[in-house]
């Protein structure tokens, strides 16, 4: 019985050792996969670091470009504001000159008493000064063609 109990214990130890060896082989395979994943993870981290550095350089360049554009637009905006004010003053001067010319033209027209009285034309919608000048210029050229005289 001593021999059979010893063989049973030895057999049990041998089976447990075989199971331990099998489990160690399984753990070895898992550790190898983990190390392979570690290498790929390190490569991914290195790529991310490189991409981050490139992005930081690009952001720095964009900030520089934005600063340049802001300065350029500021100067152009100032110039445009000055030009707008200059054009506004010229338009008001031109409007005043057109009014004076209109008064001069109306004062220079001869009054003809032999002309039949014409019914007043229906009130035309109010025209802008530029359209009024254009209409006056057309009427002036028509009168010149018809009678040979402008007034």
Secondary structure by P-SEA (a helix, b strand, c coil): caaaaaaaaaaaaaaaaaaaaaaaaaaaaaaaaaaaaaaaaaaaaaaaaaaaaaaaaaaaaaaaaaaaaaaaaaaaaaaaaaaaaaaaaaaaaaaaaaaaaaaaaaaabbbbccccccccccccccccaaaaaaaaaaaaaaaaaaccccc
